Amino acid sequence: MTHHPRSRQPYLIVPRYLAGPDPDATTAAAHVLQAAGWHTEHTPDHTDYTDPGGLRQARHLAEDADPRHPGQPLMTWEFTASQVHGGRTAWTAWFCRDTPPEFIAAFAAALADNTPAPGTGPHYLQPATSPEPATAPLAAAGWTRRPGNGETAWYGPHQQAVVVTPRFPDTSHRGAANWLCAARRATDATALWLALACPHTPTHLIAALCRAITDPTPVPRRTPPAPDTGALTIPHPA
């Protein structure tokens, strides 16, 4: 009888925001976009995805790309939308290389959804509203809310994950701040991953990201995170 080592079975990680990247799922967002009929164009440095109407775009940098600023996280996924084909972008969202792929895929799925939006215009060009609908999943998951200077930070259990709402610029066009989603190691302030979205990103897209971050469903990983990652629950399949 052949015995398969238990290590061949994936570990199931909770919370998912500490699960880290997954080489087996690096194309999860790509699969979502391709399934939605987006056009794909490959170059040596990146892969571009464009929706059939040409108003939604995504770019995935090659995994061996070098950071523009050494020592800073490499933002390997970029999502944008435009009012007209080839026009100026209405908003942009970025995800770093070590972001759990489930989060990028959830954002991509919300962006690629072609369900008509109430009101006028496509859903991905709807103006951003109050942050509360986007952060409702954080409140429902029991995250801690801390108001700040024009923004609000939501902290997950053990203070290792945070979502910070944007701050819009004043009349002098100063003081703007993006949406920030991030997680850090338990032992220090080292960032495990981060994602940014400009203040004009449609609220429902951020809500989809927050739902993915707080989803209690375990995510599979072939290799468990390092011990200094933090408090994890790792049920291993029998």
N, C-alpha and C positions, 0 to 999 in steps of 0.2 A: 504494500500500500504506500502511495506517495503522500507525504505530509508537506503541506505548503506552510511556510513560516508565517506567523501572524503579522510580521512586518510588511507582508505584501498587501495586507488589507489597510484601507485608509483609516487614519485617525479622524475622529469626529470632534471638531473644535467648537467650544462655546466659551466666551462670546465671540462672534464672528469677526468683530473689529480687531481682535488680537490674533486672528488665524494667519495673517500674513499672505504673501503672494502664493500662487500655485502654478508651477510650470505646465501642469496638465490642463490648465484652464486659461492660458494667456490669450486665447482667441475667443473667449466667451462673448465679449462685446462684439467682436467681428462677426461671429455667427449670428447674433441678433440682427445686426445691420444687413447682413447678406440675406437672411431669411425674409427681411422686410423689402427686399428688392433693390437695395442701394447698390449703386455702381462702385466697383472697386478698381483702383489704379495703384499699381505697385511701383516703387522706385527703390534703389539700393538703400536709401536712408529712412524711408517711411512708406506707409500705405494710406491712401486717401479713400474715404468713403463719401459718396454724395447721393442724396435721395433723388428719386426720379424727377422731381420738380426743380432740383438744383438749389433749393433754399436752405437745406440742412446739410451740414458737413461734419465729418470727423476725421481726425488724423492720428495715426498710431506710429510713433517713432520706432525705429529698429531697436531691439533689446540691447544691442551693444553700442547704442548712441552715447556720446559723451555729454555730460551736463554742460550747459552754457556757463554756469558758475560753479567751479569745483567746490565740493563740500556741501552743496545744496541738493535737495532731492531733484531727480530728473523727472520732469512732467512728461510722461510718455503718451498720454491720451489727451486730445483737445477736441472739444465739441463746440460748434458754432451754429448760428442761424442768421439769415439775412432777409431783409424785406424784399429784395429783388435779386434775381440771378446775377452773381458776380458783384453784388453791391457790398456796402459796408456792413460789417457784422453787427447784429443787434445785441448780442451777448456772447460770452465765452465761458466755458467751464474746463478745468484742467484736473487731471488725476496723475499722481506720481506712480512710478514703476512698481512700488511695493504695496500699492492699494489692493486690498482683497478684490479679486476679479469679480466677485458677485456684486459688489457695489457699482463698478463701472458698467457691468451688464444691465443692472437695474436702471441706471440713468439712461443708457442707450435704448433700452426697451421703451421707456417713457417718451423719449424723444422721437423714436421711430413709429410710435403709435399713430395711426391715421384716423382714429375716431374723431369725428367732427366735434369741435369745441363749441360750447354755448357762446352766443354773441357773434361778433364778426371776426373774420380772420382765423388762420390756423392756430392751434393750441400753442405751438412752439414760438409764436410771435405775440402771445398775450402779454400785456404789461404786468410787471411784478406787482404783487399786492403786499399787504401786511405780512410779516414773517410768521405770524401765528399758525396759519394753516400748514405751513411747511414744517414747523417744529412740533405740531400736534403729536406725531408718533413718539417724539422724545418725551413729552409730558406723559403720554399714556404708558411709556415704559418706565416711568419713575425717575427720569433723569433730573438732576438738580439745576434749577434756573437761577442765574446770577446776573441781574441787570448791570450794565456798565454805562459808559459815556456814549450814548447814542446807539448802543448795540447790546445784545444779550448773549451770554455764554451759557450753554447747556452742557453739564458734565455727567458722564456715565458713572456707573459704580466704580469705586476705587480711584476716581478722578483720572482715569487713564485715557478716556476718550472725550472729545469736546466737539461741539458744533457752535460756531459763533455766527450770529446774524450779521448782515451787512450794515454798514453805515453810509448813508448817502451824503454826497458832498453838499456843503453849504453854498450860499450864493456866490462865494468867491471861488467855487469849484475846488475847494480844499477839503481834506478830511475824509475822502471816500475810502471805503474798505470793502473787501470782498466777503462773500460767504467763505467760511473756513471750516473744514471737517478734518479731524486729525486724531491720531492715537499715539501714545508714547510708551516707552518701556517703564516697567514698574520701578526699576532701580535708579533711574535718572531721568533727565528731560529729553533724552534722545527720541526723536520722532520715528515711529515705525512706518507711518505713511501720512500723506495729507492730500486733500483735494480742495480746490478753490473754484469759486463761481462768481462772476461779476454781479453787482447788485441788481442788474436788469434781467437776470436769468428768470424765466417764468417760475412762479411759486410752486406749481404742481410738479415740476421737474426736481426741485429740491426736496419736496415732500416724498417723492419716490426714493430718493437717495436716503433720506432719514428713515424711511420704513425698512430699507435694506439693512441699514446700520443696526437698527434695534431689533431686527427679526431674531427671535430666539432659536430658530431652527439651526442645528449644528451644520457646519460645513466640512467637507472631507479634505484631508491633507495627507499626502504620502509621508511627510516628515513633520513631526510635532514642532511647534515653535520652541525657541531657546528658553531655558529655565528663567532667565531674567525678563522674559516678556511680561509676565504678570500672572494674576490669578485666573487659571483656566480650568474648565471641566473638559476632560478628554475621555469620553466613553469609547472604548475600542470594540469593534464588532466581535462577537463571539466566534 
